[in-house]
Amino acid sequence: MAAFAAAAVLLTAALPAGAEAPARRRAARAVAAPAPAVPETPGAGVPAVVVASPGQAVDIALSRAPVLRSAEAGRRAALGELVQAGLPPNPEARLDNQSFAASGPYRGGSPLETGVGLSQRIETGGKRQARVEASGRALALTGLDAEAVRLDLAREVVRALAGAVAGARAAEISRERVRLADEVLRATRARVEAGREPFVQQRRAEVARETAAVGFERSQREAAAARRALAVLLAVPRVEVAADRAAWFDDLGPRPDPARAPALPPGQLDQVRLDALVDQRRAELDLQRRIAVPDVTVNGAVSRFREASQTAAGTAFVLGLSVPLPVFDRNQGNILRAGAEVNRAEADAERGRLHLDAALADAERRLDQAWRAADSLRRAVLPAAREAAGFAREGYAAGKFSLLEVLDAQGALSNVREQLNAALLEVQQVRADIARLRGRAADPALAAAPVGAPVRRPSP
């Protein structure tokens, strides 16, 4: 559309003098159309949840998000495995009837031997204790995973909320750009009609206004998409962010100290998870080694005998012991697999620690850059751009400045406001990333807490 308008400017400038007057009258009668309305979002008839602060948004997400229920279900599944790991093998009952259907002299008689017995497999080598240890390590790991899901959700909610506020403010900046373009267009039309400006200047003002309208429509759609993304994280149909009252978004906080070396706190959640995974793999290796030790099965029975002539009968007690011979299967494959899993977990833990340190250093660097940019734009650049734009509009109305100078001043003001909005957004989102990286592992009781329990939110 901008290219079409620019072509119209060139075509109008090339019109002959006789055709210029009708074209001027048609352009003067043309009123700039308002920006198209954004289609309604799903659930428009449902009252919107108004979010005023990141803490409120996080609390809503922790009480409603399905991902937390999934994490809690995984923790309960691990708890069931721990209960099952501590149970001993069941005993086996046996009933033997010998010669209950016979021929010859035994035909039609009572069985020659009737036996009732029990057998019990006895686990050796500490298998049950090893199973309990491995399952307990897995339960602790799932508790840490659930805690990580909570912290990840809190980070994503804060980032999405900041994005929604920034999107709403970007739409307001675009709306203001359209308003200023309308003012310039009205002033230009007045000067053209008074013969103080050539008609091509009006065309330029119309192009600038139309370009601003297109940008406003795009920013509205982007703001709606940001609100929908936030609503998905909060598990609500609609959400409003009250961007004009979001004082937390404008709070830069203390100035970052570039001399401070970024370091993860003791007990950082991701490091604890890496160590817990290594411990769980080692416990699994120990279990597989103990499984290689054969178990012992003890058999006991009471048997009653009779002779074929049915003149003599007796009772006998039988005791037996059976042990499998580990000739072929010594659990070699599972031991080899578990050992490889230990090596992989240790390598992943080492790589993960390096990645966490690098991620924290990069986040601290980005926070310092964004903080400095936002502070400079807000203190010095934005007031100067506002003053320059105001002077340009007043001077243009008085005939002191050209239209191009007014458009440049207005564009510079809008660009500064957009840059400040983007810098504030980056500050808030990087802060959320740093808070997640610095998140500590909760106490075991908190790590195993049900969904909806309060989460420790460390400050950056």
C-alpha positions as CSV (number, residue, x, y, z in Angstrom):
1,M,0.0,0.0,0.0
2,A,2.9,2.4,0.8
3,A,4.4,1.7,-2.6
4,F,1.0,2.4,-4.3
5,A,0.7,5.7,-2.4
6,A,4.3,6.6,-3.4
7,A,3.5,5.9,-7.0
8,A,0.4,8.1,-6.7
9,V,2.7,10.9,-5.4
10,L,4.9,10.7,-8.5
11,L,1.9,10.5,-10.8
12,T,0.3,13.5,-9.3
13,A,3.5,15.5,-9.6
14,A,3.7,14.6,-13.3
15,L,0.1,15.8,-14.0
16,P,-0.4,18.8,-16.3
17,A,-1.5,22.1,-14.8
18,G,-5.1,21.7,-16.1
19,A,-5.5,18.3,-14.5
20,E,-4.0,19.3,-11.2
21,A,-7.0,21.3,-9.9
22,P,-9.5,18.4,-10.1
23,A,-7.0,16.0,-8.6
24,R,-6.5,18.5,-5.7
25,R,-10.2,18.7,-5.1
26,R,-10.6,14.9,-5.1
27,A,-7.7,14.6,-2.6
28,A,-9.1,17.3,-0.4
29,R,-12.5,15.5,-0.2
30,A,-10.8,12.2,0.6
31,V,-10.9,11.6,4.3
32,A,-8.3,9.2,5.7
33,A,-10.1,6.0,6.7
34,P,-9.7,4.7,10.2
35,A,-7.5,1.7,10.9
36,P,-9.4,-1.6,10.5
37,A,-10.6,-3.2,13.7
38,V,-8.9,-6.3,14.9
39,P,-11.2,-9.4,14.9
40,E,-12.5,-10.4,18.3
41,T,-10.5,-13.0,20.1
42,P,-12.1,-16.3,21.2
43,G,-14.0,-16.1,24.4
44,A,-14.8,-12.4,23.9
45,G,-18.1,-12.9,25.8
46,V,-16.3,-14.2,28.9
47,P,-15.2,-11.6,31.5
48,A,-11.5,-11.1,31.2
49,V,-9.1,-11.7,34.1
50,V,-7.3,-8.5,34.8
51,V,-3.6,-9.0,35.8
52,A,-2.0,-6.1,37.6
53,S,1.4,-7.6,38.6
54,P,3.7,-10.5,37.8
55,G,3.1,-12.0,41.3
56,Q,-0.6,-12.1,40.7
57,A,-0.1,-13.7,37.2
58,V,2.2,-16.3,38.7
59,D,-0.2,-17.2,41.5
60,I,-3.0,-17.6,38.9
61,A,-0.9,-19.9,36.8
62,L,0.3,-22.0,39.7
63,S,-3.3,-22.7,40.7
64,R,-4.6,-23.5,37.3
65,A,-1.9,-24.6,34.8
66,P,-2.4,-28.2,33.6
67,V,1.4,-28.7,33.4
68,L,1.6,-28.7,37.1
69,R,-1.0,-31.4,37.4
70,S,1.0,-33.4,35.0
71,A,4.2,-32.9,37.1
72,E,2.3,-33.9,40.2
73,A,1.0,-37.1,38.6
74,G,4.6,-38.0,37.7
75,R,5.6,-37.5,41.3
76,R,2.8,-39.7,42.5
77,A,3.8,-42.4,40.0
78,A,7.3,-42.4,41.4
79,L,5.9,-42.6,44.9
80,G,4.0,-45.7,43.8
81,E,7.2,-47.3,42.5
82,L,8.9,-46.6,45.8
83,V,6.1,-48.4,47.7
84,Q,6.3,-51.3,45.3
85,A,10.1,-51.5,45.6
86,G,9.9,-52.2,49.4
87,L,7.5,-55.2,49.1
88,P,9.0,-58.7,49.5
89,P,8.1,-61.5,47.1
90,N,4.9,-63.3,47.7
91,P,4.9,-66.9,49.0
92,E,3.6,-69.7,46.8
93,A,1.2,-72.4,47.9
94,R,1.3,-76.0,46.4
95,L,-1.1,-78.9,46.5
96,D,0.0,-82.3,45.1
97,N,-2.3,-85.3,44.5
98,Q,-0.5,-88.4,43.2
99,S,-2.4,-91.2,41.4
100,F,-5.8,-89.5,41.7
101,A,-6.8,-91.4,38.5
102,A,-5.1,-94.8,38.2
103,S,-5.6,-98.4,36.9
104,G,-5.0,-101.9,38.2
105,P,-4.9,-102.3,41.9
106,Y,-4.9,-98.5,42.4
107,R,-8.1,-98.0,40.4
108,G,-10.9,-96.3,42.4
109,G,-8.8,-95.8,45.5
110,S,-7.6,-92.8,47.3
111,P,-4.5,-91.0,46.1
112,L,-1.2,-92.6,47.0
113,E,0.3,-89.2,48.1
114,T,-1.3,-85.9,49.1
115,G,1.0,-83.0,49.8
116,V,0.4,-79.4,50.9
117,G,3.4,-77.0,50.8
118,L,4.6,-73.5,50.7
119,S,7.6,-72.0,48.9
120,Q,9.2,-68.6,49.6
121,R,11.8,-66.9,47.5
122,I,14.4,-65.1,49.7
123,E,16.1,-62.1,48.0
124,T,19.8,-62.1,48.6
125,G,22.5,-59.5,48.1
126,G,20.5,-56.6,49.4
127,K,18.2,-56.4,46.4
128,R,15.2,-55.0,48.2
129,Q,17.3,-52.3,49.9
130,A,18.9,-51.4,46.5
131,R,15.4,-51.2,44.9
132,V,14.2,-48.9,47.6
133,E,17.3,-46.8,47.2
134,A,16.9,-46.5,43.5
135,S,13.2,-45.7,43.7
136,G,13.8,-43.1,46.4
137,R,16.4,-41.4,44.2
138,A,13.9,-41.4,41.4
139,L,11.2,-39.9,43.6
140,A,13.6,-37.2,44.7
141,L,14.4,-36.5,41.0
142,T,10.7,-36.2,40.1
143,G,10.2,-33.8,43.0
144,L,13.0,-31.6,41.7
145,D,11.4,-31.9,38.2
146,A,8.1,-30.7,39.6
147,E,9.9,-27.8,41.3
148,A,11.6,-27.0,38.0
149,V,8.3,-27.0,36.2
150,R,7.0,-24.5,38.7
151,L,9.9,-22.2,38.2
152,D,9.8,-22.5,34.5
153,L,6.1,-21.7,34.5
154,A,6.8,-18.6,36.7
155,R,9.5,-17.4,34.3
156,E,7.3,-18.0,31.2
157,V,4.3,-16.2,32.8
158,V,6.5,-13.1,33.7
159,R,7.9,-13.0,30.2
160,A,4.5,-13.4,28.6
161,L,3.0,-10.7,30.9
162,A,5.8,-8.3,30.0
163,G,5.3,-9.1,26.3
164,A,1.6,-8.4,26.6
165,V,2.2,-5.1,28.4
166,A,4.8,-4.1,25.8
167,G,2.4,-5.1,23.0
168,A,-0.4,-3.0,24.4
169,R,2.0,0.0,24.7
170,A,3.3,-0.6,21.2
171,A,-0.3,-0.4,20.0
172,E,-0.7,2.9,21.9
173,I,2.5,4.3,20.3
174,S,1.2,3.3,16.9
175,R,-2.1,5.0,17.7
176,E,-0.3,8.2,18.7
177,R,1.7,8.0,15.4
178,V,-1.6,7.9,13.5
179,R,-3.0,10.8,15.5
180,L,0.1,12.9,14.8
181,A,0.0,12.0,11.2
182,D,-3.7,13.1,11.1
183,E,-2.6,16.5,12.5
184,V,0.1,16.9,9.9
185,L,-2.3,15.9,7.2
186,R,-4.9,18.5,8.3
187,A,-2.3,21.2,8.5
188,T,-0.9,20.2,5.1
189,R,-4.3,20.3,3.5
190,A,-4.9,23.8,4.9
191,R,-1.6,25.0,3.5
192,V,-2.3,23.4,0.1
193,E,-5.7,25.0,-0.1
194,A,-4.2,28.3,0.9
195,G,-1.6,27.9,-1.9
196,R,1.3,27.9,0.5
197,E,2.4,24.4,-0.3
198,P,2.5,22.3,-3.5
199,F,0.0,19.5,-3.8
200,V,2.7,16.9,-3.7
201,Q,3.3,17.7,0.0
202,Q,-0.3,16.7,0.7
203,R,0.4,13.4,-1.0
204,R,3.4,12.9,1.2
205,A,1.3,13.5,4.3
206,E,-1.3,11.1,3.1
207,V,1.4,8.4,2.5
208,A,2.7,9.0,6.0
209,R,-0.8,8.7,7.5
210,E,-1.6,5.6,5.6
211,T,1.8,4.0,6.7
212,A,1.0,4.8,10.3
213,A,-2.5,3.2,10.0
214,V,-1.0,0.0,8.6
215,G,1.5,-0.1,11.5
216,F,-1.3,0.5,14.0
217,E,-3.3,-2.4,12.6
218,R,-0.2,-4.7,12.8
219,S,0.6,-3.6,16.4
220,Q,-3.0,-4.3,17.4
221,R,-2.8,-7.8,16.1
222,E,0.5,-8.4,17.8
223,A,-0.9,-7.2,21.1
224,A,-3.9,-9.5,20.8
225,A,-1.6,-12.4,20.1
226,A,0.5,-11.6,23.1
227,R,-2.6,-11.5,25.3
228,R,-3.7,-14.9,23.9
229,A,-0.3,-16.4,24.7
230,L,-0.6,-15.1,28.3
231,A,-4.1,-16.5,28.6
232,V,-2.9,-19.9,27.6
233,L,-0.2,-19.9,30.3
234,L,-2.8,-18.8,32.9
235,A,-5.4,-21.3,31.7
236,V,-8.0,-18.6,31.4
237,P,-10.3,-17.7,28.4
238,R,-9.3,-14.0,28.3
239,V,-6.9,-11.7,30.1
240,E,-6.3,-8.0,30.3
241,V,-3.0,-6.5,31.5
242,A,-3.8,-2.8,32.3
243,A,-0.8,-1.6,30.5
244,D,-1.4,2.1,31.4
245,R,-1.2,1.1,35.1
246,A,1.7,-1.4,35.0
247,A,4.2,0.6,37.1
248,W,6.2,-2.6,37.6
249,F,7.0,-2.6,33.9
250,D,8.6,0.8,34.1
251,D,10.7,-0.1,37.2
252,L,14.3,-0.6,36.1
253,G,15.4,-1.5,39.6
254,P,19.0,-1.1,40.8
255,R,21.7,-0.5,38.3
256,P,23.5,-3.7,37.5
257,D,27.1,-3.9,38.6
258,P,29.3,-5.1,35.7
259,A,32.2,-5.7,38.0
260,R,30.2,-8.4,39.9
261,A,31.1,-11.8,38.7
262,P,28.0,-13.8,37.9
263,A,27.8,-16.9,40.1
264,L,25.0,-19.4,40.7
265,P,23.9,-19.7,44.3
266,P,24.5,-22.8,46.4
267,G,21.8,-25.3,45.9
268,Q,20.8,-24.0,42.5
269,L,17.9,-26.1,41.3
270,D,19.3,-27.2,38.0
271,Q,22.7,-28.2,39.5
272,V,20.9,-30.2,42.2
273,R,18.8,-31.9,39.5
274,L,22.0,-32.9,37.6
275,D,23.6,-34.3,40.8
276,A,20.3,-36.1,41.6
277,L,20.2,-37.7,38.2
278,V,23.8,-39.0,38.6
279,D,22.9,-40.4,42.0
280,Q,19.8,-42.1,40.6
281,R,21.9,-43.7,37.8
282,R,24.4,-44.9,40.3
283,A,21.7,-46.4,42.4
284,E,20.3,-48.2,39.3
285,L,23.8,-49.6,38.6
286,D,24.1,-50.9,42.1
287,L,20.7,-52.5,41.8
288,Q,21.6,-54.3,38.6
289,R,24.8,-55.6,40.2
290,R,22.8,-57.0,43.1
291,I,20.3,-58.6,40.8
292,A,23.1,-60.7,39.5
293,V,23.3,-62.5,42.8
294,P,21.0,-65.6,42.7
295,D,18.0,-65.7,45.1
296,V,17.3,-68.7,47.3
297,T,13.9,-70.4,47.3
298,V,12.9,-72.4,50.4
299,N,10.2,-75.1,50.0
300,G,8.3,-76.7,52.9
301,A,5.5,-79.3,52.5
302,V,3.5,-81.9,54.5
303,S,2.7,-85.1,52.6
304,R,0.5,-88.0,53.5
305,F,1.2,-91.5,52.0
306,R,-0.7,-94.8,51.8
307,E,0.1,-98.2,50.5
308,A,-1.7,-99.7,47.5
309,S,-3.4,-102.2,49.9
310,Q,-4.6,-99.3,52.0
311,T,-3.5,-101.1,55.1
312,A,-0.7,-98.6,56.0
313,A,-0.6,-94.8,55.8
314,G,1.8,-92.1,57.1
315,T,2.7,-88.4,57.2
316,A,6.0,-86.9,56.1
317,F,7.5,-83.4,56.3
318,V,9.5,-82.3,53.3
319,L,12.0,-79.4,53.3
320,G,13.7,-78.2,50.1
321,L,16.1,-75.5,48.9
322,S,16.7,-74.4,45.3
323,V,19.2,-71.9,44.0
324,P,19.5,-71.0,40.3
325,L,22.9,-71.5,38.8
326,P,24.2,-68.3,37.1
327,V,25.8,-70.1,34.2
328,F,24.4,-68.1,31.3
329,D,22.4,-65.1,32.6
330,R,24.4,-63.1,35.1
331,N,22.6,-59.9,34.2
332,Q,25.6,-58.7,32.2
333,G,23.6,-56.7,29.7
334,N,21.7,-54.7,32.3
335,I,24.9,-54.0,34.3
336,L,26.6,-52.8,31.1
337,R,23.6,-50.6,30.2
338,A,23.4,-49.1,33.8
339,G,27.2,-48.3,33.8
340,A,26.9,-46.5,30.5
341,E,23.9,-44.5,31.8
342,V,26.1,-43.4,34.8
343,N,28.8,-42.2,32.4
344,R,26.3,-40.4,30.3
345,A,24.7,-38.7,33.3
346,E,28.1,-37.6,34.6
347,A,29.0,-36.1,31.2
348,D,25.6,-34.4,31.0
349,A,26.0,-33.0,34.5
350,E,29.4,-31.5,33.6
351,R,28.1,-30.0,30.3
352,G,25.0,-28.7,32.1
353,R,27.1,-26.8,34.7
354,L,29.1,-25.2,32.0
355,H,25.9,-24.2,30.2
356,L,24.3,-22.8,33.3
357,D,27.4,-20.6,34.1
358,A,27.5,-19.3,30.5
359,A,23.7,-18.7,30.5
360,L,23.9,-16.7,33.7
361,A,26.8,-14.6,32.5
362,D,25.0,-13.9,29.2
363,A,21.8,-12.9,31.0
364,E,23.7,-10.6,33.3
365,R,25.4,-9.0,30.3
366,R,22.1,-8.5,28.5
367,L,20.5,-7.0,31.6
368,D,23.3,-4.5,31.9
369,Q,22.9,-3.5,28.2
370,A,19.1,-3.3,28.4
371,W,19.2,-1.3,31.7
372,R,21.6,1.2,30.3
373,A,19.7,1.6,27.1
374,A,16.3,2.1,28.9
375,D,17.8,4.5,31.4
376,S,19.4,6.7,28.7
377,L,16.3,6.7,26.5
378,R,14.0,7.6,29.3
379,R,16.2,10.3,30.9
380,A,17.7,12.1,27.9
381,V,16.6,10.9,24.5
382,L,12.8,10.8,24.9
383,P,12.4,14.3,26.4
384,A,14.6,15.7,23.6
385,A,12.6,13.9,20.9
386,R,9.3,15.1,22.3
387,E,10.6,18.7,22.4
388,A,11.9,18.5,18.8
389,A,8.6,17.0,17.5
390,G,6.6,19.7,19.3
391,F,8.8,22.5,17.9
392,A,8.6,21.0,14.4
393,R,4.8,20.9,14.4
394,E,4.5,24.5,15.7
395,G,7.1,25.7,13.3
396,Y,5.4,24.0,10.4
397,A,2.1,25.6,11.2
398,A,3.9,28.9,11.3
399,G,5.6,28.2,8.0
400,K,9.1,27.9,9.5
401,F,9.7,24.3,8.8
402,S,9.0,22.0,5.8
403,L,6.8,18.9,5.9
404,L,9.7,16.6,5.6
405,E,11.2,18.1,8.8
406,V,8.0,17.5,10.6
407,L,7.7,14.0,9.4
408,D,11.3,13.3,10.4
409,A,10.7,14.7,13.9
410,Q,7.6,12.7,14.4
411,G,9.2,9.5,13.2
412,A,12.1,10.1,15.5
413,L,9.8,10.5,18.5
414,S,7.9,7.3,17.6
415,N,11.1,5.4,17.1
416,V,12.5,6.5,20.5
417,R,9.2,5.5,22.3
418,E,9.4,2.1,20.5
419,Q,13.0,1.7,21.5
420,L,12.3,2.5,25.1
421,N,9.3,0.1,25.1
422,A,11.6,-2.7,23.7
423,A,14.3,-1.9,26.2
424,L,11.9,-2.1,29.1
425,L,10.6,-5.4,27.8
426,E,14.0,-6.8,27.6
427,V,14.8,-5.7,31.1
428,Q,11.8,-7.4,32.6
429,Q,12.2,-10.6,30.5
430,V,15.9,-10.9,31.3
431,R,15.2,-10.4,34.9
432,A,12.8,-13.3,34.7
433,D,15.5,-15.4,33.1
434,I,18.0,-14.5,35.8
435,A,15.5,-15.3,38.6
436,R,15.0,-18.7,37.0
437,L,18.7,-19.4,36.7
438,R,19.2,-18.4,40.3
439,G,16.3,-20.4,41.6
440,R,17.3,-22.7,44.4
441,A,16.0,-26.2,45.1
442,A,13.3,-26.2,47.7
443,D,13.4,-28.3,50.9
444,P,12.4,-31.9,50.4
445,A,9.0,-31.2,52.0
446,L,8.4,-28.4,49.6
447,A,9.8,-30.3,46.6
448,A,7.1,-33.0,47.3
449,A,4.4,-30.4,48.0
450,P,1.1,-30.8,46.0
451,V,0.2,-28.6,43.1
452,G,-0.8,-25.1,44.2
453,A,1.7,-24.9,47.1
454,P,3.6,-21.7,47.4
455,V,6.9,-21.6,45.5
456,R,10.0,-19.8,46.6
457,R,10.7,-17.0,44.1
458,P,14.3,-15.8,44.5
459,S,14.9,-12.3,43.5
460,P,17.5,-11.6,40.8
